[in-house]
Amino acid sequence: MDFSVHERSSNGGSVPDGLTVDVTDSVCRMRGTDHGPPRCAALVGTLGIRVECAIYEWRPSPCREFAVGSDACQWARRRHGYPVLD
């Protein structure tokens, strides 16, 4: 889940710095997604029951393609063995 360091709050973006780790000088990623099994540090709850993003309003650009019920969301749910949403 890589994105530009310019999305960090310290660089004028909205993603809290403490939830990111450096990949390169210009790229960072959400803490917890840099190892397996990946689990974003901003994800709260229990998979398969109820989960939500603790920083939904401030999430980085790659996360925005996973709006609830979107094609990307449904694909990810199928990939992890969860039923698609209606």
N, CA, C and O atoms as a Tinker XYZ file with bonds, in Angstrom:
   344  protein
     1  N      0.846000   -1.171000    0.000000    73     2
     2  CA     0.000000    0.000000    0.000000    64     1     3
     3  C      0.894000    1.237000    0.000000    63     2     4     5
     4  O      0.947000    1.969000    0.988000    81     3
     5  N      1.587000    1.465000   -1.096000    73     3     6
     6  CA     2.532000    2.569000   -1.209000    64     5     7
     7  C      1.858000    3.838000   -1.728000    63     6     8     9
     8  O      0.916000    3.785000   -2.518000    81     7
     9  N      2.361000    4.969000   -1.266000    73     7    10
    10  CA     1.853000    6.263000   -1.716000    64     9    11
    11  C      2.920000    7.324000   -1.490000    63    10    12    13
    12  O      3.925000    7.072000   -0.826000    81    11
    13  N      2.703000    8.491000   -2.034000    73    11    14
    14  CA     3.665000    9.586000   -1.946000    64    13    15
    15  C      3.797000   10.095000   -0.512000    63    14    16    17
    16  O      2.814000   10.172000    0.225000    81    15
    17  N      5.028000   10.441000   -0.129000    73    15    18
    18  CA     5.248000   11.011000    1.203000    64    17    19
    19  C      4.524000   12.347000    1.358000    63    18    20    21
    20  O      4.349000   12.830000    2.476000    81    19
    21  N      4.104000   12.942000    0.252000    73    19    22
    22  CA     3.389000   14.218000    0.309000    64    21    23
    23  C      1.975000   14.059000    0.859000    63    22    24    25
    24  O      1.303000   15.053000    1.136000    81    23
    25  N      1.520000   12.821000    1.018000    73    23    26
    26  CA     0.210000   12.582000    1.628000    64    25    27
    27  C      0.289000   12.554000    3.154000    63    26    28    29
    28  O     -0.742000   12.504000    3.825000    81    27
    29  N      1.506000   12.585000    3.709000    73    27    30
    30  CA     1.686000   12.629000    5.167000    64    29    31
    31  C      1.314000   14.012000    5.699000    63    30    32    33
    32  O      1.489000   15.022000    5.018000    81    31
    33  N      0.808000   14.037000    6.907000    73    31    34
    34  CA     0.401000   15.316000    7.501000    64    33    35
    35  C      1.577000   16.280000    7.633000    63    34    36    37
    36  O      1.395000   17.487000    7.480000    81    35
    37  N      2.767000   15.780000    7.910000    73    35    38
    38  CA     3.934000   16.664000    8.046000    64    37    39
    39  C      4.351000   17.299000    6.723000    63    38    40    41
    40  O      5.115000   18.264000    6.708000    81    39
    41  N      3.856000   16.764000    5.626000    73    39    42
    42  CA     4.173000   17.307000    4.304000    64    41    43
    43  C      2.966000   17.970000    3.652000    63    42    44    45
    44  O      2.947000   18.173000    2.438000    81    43
    45  N      1.964000   18.306000    4.451000    73    43    46
    46  CA     0.791000   18.988000    3.922000    64    45    47
    47  C     -0.367000   18.083000    3.565000    63    46    48    49
    48  O     -1.418000   18.560000    3.136000    81    47
    49  N     -0.190000   16.774000    3.738000    73    47    50
    50  CA    -1.265000   15.825000    3.452000    64    49    51
    51  C     -2.120000   15.574000    4.676000    63    50    52    53
    52  O     -2.127000   16.374000    5.612000    81    51
    53  N     -2.837000   14.469000    4.672000    73    51    54
    54  CA    -3.758000   14.193000    5.775000    64    53    55
    55  C     -3.469000   12.903000    6.535000    63    54    56    57
    56  O     -4.063000   12.670000    7.588000    81    55
    57  N     -2.572000   12.061000    6.029000    73    55    58
    58  CA    -2.290000   10.783000    6.687000    64    57    59
    59  C     -1.360000   11.018000    7.877000    63    58    60    61
    60  O     -0.281000   11.585000    7.707000    81    59
    61  N     -1.758000   10.590000    9.082000    73    59    62
    62  CA    -0.896000   10.775000   10.256000    64    61    63
    63  C      0.472000   10.107000   10.060000    63    62    64    65
    64  O      0.553000    8.933000    9.698000    81    63
    65  N      1.527000   10.861000   10.300000    73    63    66
    66  CA     2.886000   10.358000   10.108000    64    65    67
    67  C      3.149000    9.060000   10.869000    63    66    68    69
    68  O      3.814000    8.164000   10.349000    81    67
    69  N      2.641000    8.953000   12.076000    73    67    70
    70  CA     2.900000    7.791000   12.917000    64    69    71
    71  C      2.345000    6.492000   12.371000    63    70    72    73
    72  O      2.708000    5.415000   12.845000    81    71
    73  N      1.469000    6.578000   11.379000    73    71    74
    74  CA     0.890000    5.372000   10.785000    64    73    75
    75  C      1.577000    4.987000    9.482000    63    74    76    77
    76  O      1.114000    4.096000    8.769000    81    75
    77  N      2.689000    5.665000    9.169000    73    75    78
    78  CA     3.399000    5.388000    7.920000    64    77    79
    79  C      4.827000    4.939000    8.192000    63    78    80    81
    80  O      5.389000    5.218000    9.251000    81    79
    81  N      5.402000    4.241000    7.223000    73    79    82
    82  CA     6.817000    3.871000    7.258000    64    81    83
    83  C      7.428000    4.239000    5.911000    63    82    84    85
    84  O      6.760000    4.175000    4.879000    81    83
    85  N      8.698000    4.622000    5.928000    73    83    86
    86  CA     9.392000    4.995000    4.697000    64    85    87
    87  C      9.699000    3.775000    3.842000    63    86    88    89
    88  O     10.061000    2.713000    4.351000    81    87
    89  N      9.550000    3.945000    2.540000    73    87    90
    90  CA     9.978000    2.946000    1.564000    64    89    91
    91  C     11.196000    3.509000    0.837000    63    90    92    93
    92  O     12.233000    2.853000    0.732000    81    91
    93  N     11.052000    4.740000    0.335000    73    91    94
    94  CA    12.155000    5.495000   -0.275000    64    93    95
    95  C     12.012000    6.932000    0.200000    63    94    96    97
    96  O     11.163000    7.228000    1.041000    81    95
    97  N     12.832000    7.824000   -0.331000    73    95    98
    98  CA    12.723000    9.238000    0.036000    64    97    99
    99  C     11.401000    9.852000   -0.401000    63    98   100   101
   100  O     10.947000   10.830000    0.193000    81    99
   101  N     10.779000    9.291000   -1.428000    73    99   102
   102  CA     9.547000    9.878000   -1.956000    64   101   103
   103  C      8.308000    8.995000   -1.792000    63   102   104   105
   104  O      7.200000    9.413000   -2.129000    81   103
   105  N      8.490000    7.788000   -1.283000    73   103   106
   106  CA     7.380000    6.840000   -1.147000    64   105   107
   107  C      7.327000    6.293000    0.275000    63   106   108   109
   108  O      8.355000    5.986000    0.879000    81   107
   109  N      6.110000    6.178000    0.792000    73   107   110
   110  CA     5.904000    5.555000    2.097000    64   109   111
   111  C      4.741000    4.580000    1.980000    63   110   112   113
   112  O      4.110000    4.478000    0.928000    81   111
   113  N      4.463000    3.865000    3.063000    73   111   114
   114  CA     3.319000    2.950000    3.062000    64   113   115
   115  C      2.718000    2.932000    4.457000    63   114   116   117
   116  O      3.334000    3.376000    5.426000    81   115
   117  N      1.519000    2.415000    4.535000    73   115   118
   118  CA     0.846000    2.327000    5.824000    64   117   119
   119  C      1.559000    1.294000    6.694000    63   118   120   121
   120  O      1.898000    0.203000    6.235000    81   119
   121  N      1.776000    1.654000    7.946000    73   119   122
   122  CA     2.403000    0.748000    8.908000    64   121   123
   123  C      1.559000   -0.528000    8.993000    63   122   124   125
   124  O      0.333000   -0.464000    9.081000    81   123
   125  N      2.211000   -1.661000    8.966000    73   123   126
   126  CA     1.525000   -2.943000    9.045000    64   125   127
   127  C      1.312000   -3.610000    7.704000    63   126   128   129
   128  O      1.014000   -4.802000    7.638000    81   127
   129  N      1.466000   -2.838000    6.619000    73   127   130
   130  CA     1.282000   -3.437000    5.292000    64   129   131
   131  C      2.612000   -3.831000    4.673000    63   130   132   133
   132  O      2.661000   -4.283000    3.529000    81   131
   133  N      3.696000   -3.659000    5.432000    73   131   134
   134  CA     5.026000   -3.950000    4.901000    64   133   135
   135  C      5.533000   -5.340000    5.272000    63   134   136   137
   136  O      6.710000   -5.637000    5.067000    81   135
   137  N      4.673000   -6.191000    5.811000    73   135   138
   138  CA     5.052000   -7.562000    6.140000    64   137   139
   139  C      3.819000   -8.442000    6.066000    63   138   140   141
   140  O      2.701000   -7.932000    5.989000    81   139
   141  N      4.000000   -9.742000    6.088000    73   139   142
   142  CA     2.857000  -10.652000    5.977000    64   141   143
   143  C      2.537000  -11.331000    7.285000    63   142   144   145
   144  O      3.447000  -11.586000    8.075000    81   143
   145  N      1.312000  -11.627000    7.540000    73   143   146
   146  CA     0.191000  -11.178000    6.719000    64   145   147
   147  C     -0.047000   -9.688000    6.947000    63   146   148   149
   148  O      0.024000   -9.215000    8.081000    81   147
   149  N     -0.327000   -8.953000    5.882000    73   147   150
   150  CA    -0.503000   -7.508000    6.034000    64   149   151
   151  C     -1.770000   -7.152000    6.801000    63   150   152   153
   152  O     -2.833000   -7.734000    6.581000    81   151
   153  N     -1.639000   -6.201000    7.692000    73   151   154
   154  CA    -2.791000   -5.653000    8.409000    64   153   155
   155  C     -2.468000   -4.197000    8.710000    63   154   156   157
   156  O     -1.606000   -3.895000    9.535000    81   155
   157  N     -3.158000   -3.320000    8.043000    73   155   158
   158  CA    -2.930000   -1.890000    8.213000    64   157   159
   159  C     -3.152000   -1.485000    9.664000    63   158   160   161
   160  O     -4.110000   -1.923000   10.302000    81   159
   161  N     -2.259000   -0.647000   10.178000    73   159   162
   162  CA    -2.359000   -0.185000   11.558000    64   161   163
   163  C     -3.616000    0.647000   11.799000    63   162   164   165
   164  O     -4.042000    0.798000   12.944000    81   163
   165  N     -4.210000    1.183000   10.746000    73   163   166
   166  CA    -5.423000    1.992000   10.897000    64   165   167
   167  C     -6.699000    1.156000   10.825000    63   166   168   169
   168  O     -7.794000    1.678000   11.033000    81   167
   169  N     -6.567000   -0.133000   10.532000    73   167   170
   170  CA    -7.737000   -1.009000   10.433000    64   169   171
   171  C     -8.100000   -1.519000   11.823000    63   170   172   173
   172  O     -7.277000   -2.142000   12.495000    81   171
   173  N     -9.320000   -1.257000   12.248000    73   171   174
   174  CA    -9.768000   -1.710000   13.570000    64   173   175
   175  C    -10.954000   -2.651000   13.422000    63   174   176   177
   176  O    -11.769000   -2.501000   12.511000    81   175
   177  N    -11.042000   -3.605000   14.312000    73   175   178
   178  CA   -12.130000   -4.569000   14.280000    64   177   179
   179  C    -11.632000   -5.957000   13.936000    63   178   180   181
   180  O    -10.429000   -6.214000   13.923000    81   179
   181  N    -12.568000   -6.847000   13.659000    73   179   182
   182  CA   -12.265000   -8.236000   13.350000    64   181   183
   183  C    -12.744000   -8.557000   11.943000    63   182   184   185
   184  O    -13.923000   -8.395000   11.629000    81   183
   185  N    -11.821000   -9.016000   11.094000    73   183   186
   186  CA   -12.185000   -9.379000    9.726000    64   185   187
   187  C    -13.279000  -10.429000    9.733000    63   186   188   189
   188  O    -13.242000  -11.378000   10.516000    81   187
   189  N    -14.242000  -10.250000    8.863000    73   187   190
   190  CA   -15.360000  -11.177000    8.767000    64   189   191
   191  C    -16.511000  -10.837000    9.684000    63   190   192   193
   192  O    -17.614000  -11.362000    9.534000    81   191
   193  N    -16.252000   -9.952000   10.637000    73   191   194
   194  CA   -17.313000   -9.525000   11.557000    64   193   195
   195  C    -17.618000   -8.052000   11.321000    63   194   196   197
   196  O    -18.703000   -7.699000   10.859000    81   195
   197  N    -16.665000   -7.207000   11.637000    73   195   198
   198  CA   -16.810000   -5.769000   11.392000    64   197   199
   199  C    -15.426000   -5.135000   11.463000    63   198   200   201
   200  O    -14.699000   -5.293000   12.444000    81   199
   201  N    -15.088000   -4.430000   10.422000    73   199   202
   202  CA   -13.838000   -3.673000   10.406000    64   201   203
   203  C    -14.114000   -2.284000    9.862000    63   202   204   205
   204  O    -15.075000   -2.060000    9.125000    81   203
   205  N    -13.265000   -1.377000   10.236000    73   203   206
   206  CA   -13.356000   -0.029000    9.696000    64   205   207
   207  C    -11.994000    0.634000    9.780000    63   206   208   209
   208  O    -11.127000    0.221000   10.549000    81   207
   209  N    -11.831000    1.647000    8.990000    73   207   210
   210  CA   -10.594000    2.409000    8.981000    64   209   211
   211  C    -10.698000    3.513000   10.028000    63   210   212   213
   212  O    -11.628000    4.319000   10.009000    81   211
   213  N     -9.733000    3.536000   10.937000    73   211   214
   214  CA    -9.729000    4.542000   11.998000    64   213   215
   215  C     -9.429000    5.944000   11.464000    63   214   216   217
   216  O     -9.694000    6.938000   12.141000    81   215
   217  N     -8.880000    6.022000   10.263000    73   215   218
   218  CA    -8.558000    7.330000    9.673000    64   217   219
   219  C     -9.257000    7.491000    8.326000    63   218   220   221
   220  O     -8.699000    8.087000    7.405000    81   219
   221  N    -10.460000    6.971000    8.207000    73   219   222
   222  CA   -11.170000    6.929000    6.930000    64   221   223
   223  C    -11.152000    8.277000    6.204000    63   222   224   225
   224  O    -10.876000    8.320000    5.005000    81   223
   225  N    -11.434000    9.351000    6.890000    73   223   226
   226  CA   -11.470000   10.679000    6.257000    64   225   227
   227  C    -10.085000   11.133000    5.806000    63   226   228   229
   228  O     -9.973000   11.996000    4.935000    81   227
   229  N     -9.031000   10.563000    6.388000    73   227   230
   230  CA    -7.661000   10.996000    6.104000    64   229   231
   231  C     -6.835000    9.900000    5.432000    63   230   232   233
   232  O     -5.614000   10.026000    5.332000    81   231
   233  N     -7.481000    8.830000    4.972000    73   231   234
   234  CA    -6.772000    7.692000    4.387000    64   233   235
   235  C     -6.022000    8.106000    3.122000    63   234   236   237
   236  O     -6.406000    9.068000    2.457000    81   235
   237  N     -4.942000    7.373000    2.786000    73   235   238
   238  CA    -4.164000    7.705000    1.596000    64   237   239
   239  C     -4.886000    7.328000    0.307000    63   238   240   241
   240  O     -5.866000    6.583000    0.320000    81   239
   241  N     -4.386000    7.854000   -0.795000    73   239   242
   242  CA    -5.037000    7.653000   -2.092000    64   241   243
   243  C     -5.245000    6.188000   -2.483000    63   242   244   245
   244  O     -6.308000    5.879000   -3.022000    81   243
   245  N     -4.303000    5.261000   -2.250000    73   243   246
   246  CA    -4.578000    3.875000   -2.663000    64   245   247
   247  C     -5.795000    3.278000   -1.954000    63   246   248   249
   248  O     -6.491000    2.438000   -2.525000    81   247
   249  N     -6.053000    3.697000   -0.739000    73   247   250
   250  CA    -7.185000    3.162000    0.025000    64   249   251
   251  C     -8.520000    3.661000   -0.520000    63   250   252   253
   252  O     -9.550000    3.015000   -0.327000    81   251
   253  N     -8.506000    4.786000   -1.186000    73   251   254
   254  CA    -9.759000    5.376000   -1.666000    64   253   255
   255  C    -10.425000    4.550000   -2.764000    63   254   256   257
   256  O    -11.622000    4.705000   -3.004000    81   255
   257  N     -9.673000    3.676000   -3.436000    73   255   258
   258  CA   -10.290000    2.824000   -4.455000    64   257   259
   259  C    -11.072000    1.674000   -3.829000    63   258   260   261
   260  O    -11.757000    0.935000   -4.536000    81   259
   261  N    -10.976000    1.518000   -2.509000    73   259   262
   262  CA   -11.683000    0.444000   -1.817000    64   261   263
   263  C    -12.924000    0.946000   -1.087000    63   262   264   265
   264  O    -13.179000    0.551000    0.051000    81   263
   265  N    -13.689000    1.805000   -1.731000    73   263   266
   266  CA   -14.946000    2.262000   -1.129000    64   265   267
   267  C    -15.852000    1.053000   -0.928000    63   266   268   269
   268  O    -15.823000    0.110000   -1.719000    81   267
   269  N    -16.643000    1.082000    0.115000    73   267   270
   270  CA   -17.530000   -0.040000    0.426000    64   269   271
   271  C    -18.389000   -0.391000   -0.784000    63   270   272   273
   272  O    -19.084000    0.462000   -1.335000    81   271
   273  N    -18.329000   -1.659000   -1.187000    73   271   274
   274  CA   -19.133000   -2.138000   -2.303000    64   273   275
   275  C    -18.541000   -1.905000   -3.680000    63   274   276   277
   276  O    -19.108000   -2.352000   -4.677000    81   275
   277  N    -17.400000   -1.207000   -3.755000    73   275   278
   278  CA   -16.772000   -0.952000   -5.058000    64   277   279
   279  C    -16.237000   -2.257000   -5.643000    63   278   280   281
   280  O    -16.131000   -3.264000   -4.942000    81   279
   281  N    -15.902000   -2.230000   -6.926000    73   279   282
   282  CA   -15.335000   -3.421000   -7.562000    64   281   283
   283  C    -14.081000   -3.888000   -6.828000    63   282   284   285
   284  O    -13.892000   -5.086000   -6.617000    81   283
   285  N    -13.226000   -2.944000   -6.440000    73   283   286
   286  CA   -11.996000   -3.302000   -5.726000    64   285   287
   287  C    -12.318000   -3.938000   -4.375000    63   286   288   289
   288  O    -11.665000   -4.900000   -3.970000    81   287
   289  N    -13.309000   -3.410000   -3.686000    73   287   290
   290  CA   -13.742000   -3.959000   -2.397000    64   289   291
   291  C    -14.257000   -5.383000   -2.574000    63   290   292   293
   292  O    -13.874000   -6.288000   -1.833000    81   291
   293  N    -15.118000   -5.570000   -3.551000    73   291   294
   294  CA   -15.702000   -6.898000   -3.778000    64   293   295
   295  C    -14.618000   -7.905000   -4.163000    63   294   296   297
   296  O    -14.657000   -9.051000   -3.715000    81   295
   297  N    -13.656000   -7.494000   -4.983000    73   295   298
   298  CA   -12.555000   -8.364000   -5.374000    64   297   299
   299  C    -11.751000   -8.782000   -4.145000    63   298   300   301
   300  O    -11.428000   -9.957000   -3.974000    81   299
   301  N    -11.429000   -7.803000   -3.288000    73   299   302
   302  CA   -10.648000   -8.101000   -2.083000    64   301   303
   303  C    -11.415000   -9.043000   -1.161000    63   302   304   305
   304  O    -10.822000   -9.946000   -0.570000    81   303
   305  N    -12.704000   -8.848000   -1.032000    73   303   306
   306  CA   -13.510000   -9.733000   -0.183000    64   305   307
   307  C    -13.481000  -11.164000   -0.717000    63   306   308   309
   308  O    -13.291000  -12.112000    0.045000    81   307
   309  N    -13.668000  -11.318000   -2.022000    73   307   310
   310  CA   -13.621000  -12.669000   -2.618000    64   309   311
   311  C    -12.243000  -13.295000   -2.425000    63   310   312   313
   312  O    -12.132000  -14.477000   -2.100000    81   311
   313  N    -11.214000  -12.515000   -2.624000    73   311   314
   314  CA    -9.837000  -13.005000   -2.503000    64   313   315
   315  C     -9.562000  -13.555000   -1.108000    63   314   316   317
   316  O     -8.806000  -14.514000   -0.947000    81   315
   317  N    -10.176000  -12.946000   -0.110000    73   315   318
   318  CA    -9.947000  -13.371000    1.274000    64   317   319
   319  C    -11.034000  -14.299000    1.802000    63   318   320   321
   320  O    -11.074000  -14.603000    2.994000    81   319
   321  N    -11.921000  -14.749000    0.903000    73   319   322
   322  CA   -12.923000  -15.736000    1.287000    64   321   323
   323  C    -14.158000  -15.190000    1.970000    63   322   324   325
   324  O    -14.890000  -15.939000    2.616000    81   323
   325  N    -14.403000  -13.885000    1.838000    73   323   326
   326  CA   -15.594000  -13.278000    2.434000    64   325   327
   327  C    -16.654000  -13.066000    1.362000    63   326   328   329
   328  O    -16.317000  -12.842000    0.200000    81   327
   329  N    -17.921000  -13.133000    1.730000    73   327   330
   330  CA   -18.977000  -12.918000    0.732000    64   329   331
   331  C    -18.984000  -11.469000    0.248000    63   330   332   333
   332  O    -18.612000  -10.553000    0.982000    81   331
   333  N    -19.411000  -11.281000   -0.991000    73   331   334
   334  CA   -19.521000   -9.920000   -1.516000    64   333   335
   335  C    -20.678000   -9.208000   -0.821000    63   334   336   337
   336  O    -21.586000   -9.838000   -0.280000    81   335
   337  N    -20.620000   -7.892000   -0.852000    73   335   338
   338  CA   -21.663000   -7.081000   -0.223000    64   337   339
   339  C    -22.785000   -6.822000   -1.211000    63   338   340   341
   340  O    -22.549000   -6.734000   -2.416000    81   339
   341  N    -23.990000   -6.702000   -0.713000    73   339   342
   342  CA   -25.143000   -6.385000   -1.567000    64   341   343
   343  C    -25.178000   -4.918000   -1.891000    63   342   344
   344  O    -26.077000   -4.463000   -2.599000    81   343
